[in-house]
Amino acid sequence: MIVGIGKNREIGKGNDLLWHISEDLKNFKKITSGKPIIMGRKTFDSIGRPLPKRRNIIISRDPSLNIEGCEVFTDPDAVLNELKQAGVEEAVVIGGSFIYEYYLPKVDRIYLTEVEFEGDADVFFPKFDRSEFSVSDEAYFEETENSPAWKFSVLNRL
Ligand SMILES: NC(=O)c1ccc[n+]([C@@H]2O[C@H](COP(=O)([O-])OP(=O)(O)OC[C@H]3O[C@@H](n4cnc5c(N)ncnc54)[C@H](OP(=O)(O)O)[C@@H]3O)[C@@H](O)[C@H]2O)c1
């Protein structure tokens, strides 16, 4: 799972992100490239196109949804079965809130960006117990003219 959260676990507003941190976007690209990405239909809408060099999997309750360059599933568990059968080593859940909530108990790793942001939001990351994870790869980034301060870490399920 990969997510960027504010101080109160804010993740989005008006079907958009709450900040623009280009270094974090580059990191997202690096982590997800070559791996299947799993997202909710609204997150796909907010991105607006399939992301290149990745298998784009969209979860929707609409069985007739057909999006070029993407695979649509109505059952989030069927996605995991399909990826296991295909021998995929790592797939990455990229949001949003409904999808994070569904997969959180199942994920082995969270690529976590924590942003010094506190403000209006309409979607949030679920509460989770950090003691279930060990932390690695911590990196801190200072505030710049263009972005708030943020911290990156990888949480591995114990
Ligand atoms: N900060 C971050 O890292 C981050 C990452 C990703 C997204 N976001 C933000 O999060 C927001 C979008 O997230 P969201 O929570 O509103 O929506 P979402 O989770 O991306 O998508 C919700 C949609 O997923 C489908 N869905 C959900 N549960 C399902 C289930 N059990 N079975 C089948 N389909 C299911 C439904 O699609 P249908 O309506 O088509 O049936 C539902 O409307 C945006 O603001 C975006 O910018 C932030």
The ligand as a Gaussian input file, in Angstrom:
#p B3LYP/6-31G(d) Opt

LIG

0 1
 N       -3.151000      10.987000      -0.363000
 C       -3.091000       9.869000      -1.060000
 O       -2.096000       9.130000      -1.006000
 C       -4.247000       9.481000      -1.944000
 C       -4.196000       8.299000      -2.695000
 C       -5.285000       7.961000      -3.484000
 C       -6.411000       8.779000      -3.509000
 N       -6.422000       9.919000      -2.779000
 C       -7.597000      10.794000      -2.770000
 O       -8.704000      10.013000      -2.331000
 C       -9.899000      10.495000      -2.979000
 C      -10.556000       9.332000      -3.717000
 O      -10.835000       8.320000      -2.773000
 P      -12.315000       7.847000      -2.374000
 O      -12.211000       7.216000      -1.044000
 O      -13.263000       8.977000      -2.550000
 O      -12.638000       6.787000      -3.519000
 P      -11.893000       5.439000      -3.985000
 O      -11.639000       4.563000      -2.792000
 O      -10.753000       5.748000      -4.862000
 O      -13.028000       4.808000      -4.905000
 C      -14.292000       4.531000      -4.367000
 C      -15.003000       3.655000      -5.370000
 O      -14.438000       2.344000      -5.358000
 C      -15.445000       1.380000      -5.641000
 N      -15.541000       0.491000      -4.482000
 C      -15.303000       0.793000      -3.191000
 N      -15.487000      -0.279000      -2.409000
 C      -15.850000      -1.297000      -3.228000
 C      -16.184000      -2.665000      -3.013000
 N      -16.182000      -3.216000      -1.792000
 N      -16.511000      -3.415000      -4.078000
 C      -16.508000      -2.896000      -5.328000
 N      -16.206000      -1.585000      -5.594000
 C      -15.882000      -0.813000      -4.550000
 C      -16.732000       2.178000      -5.887000
 O      -16.738000       2.484000      -7.284000
 P      -18.091000       2.742000      -8.134000
 O      -18.672000       3.992000      -7.586000
 O      -17.610000       2.838000      -9.554000
 O      -18.952000       1.523000      -7.893000
 C      -16.484000       3.434000      -5.065000
 O      -17.261000       4.547000      -5.471000
 C       -9.436000      11.627000      -3.894000
 O       -9.560000      12.861000      -3.190000
 C       -7.989000      11.299000      -4.137000
 O       -7.236000      12.449000      -4.499000
 C       -5.368000      10.279000      -2.012000

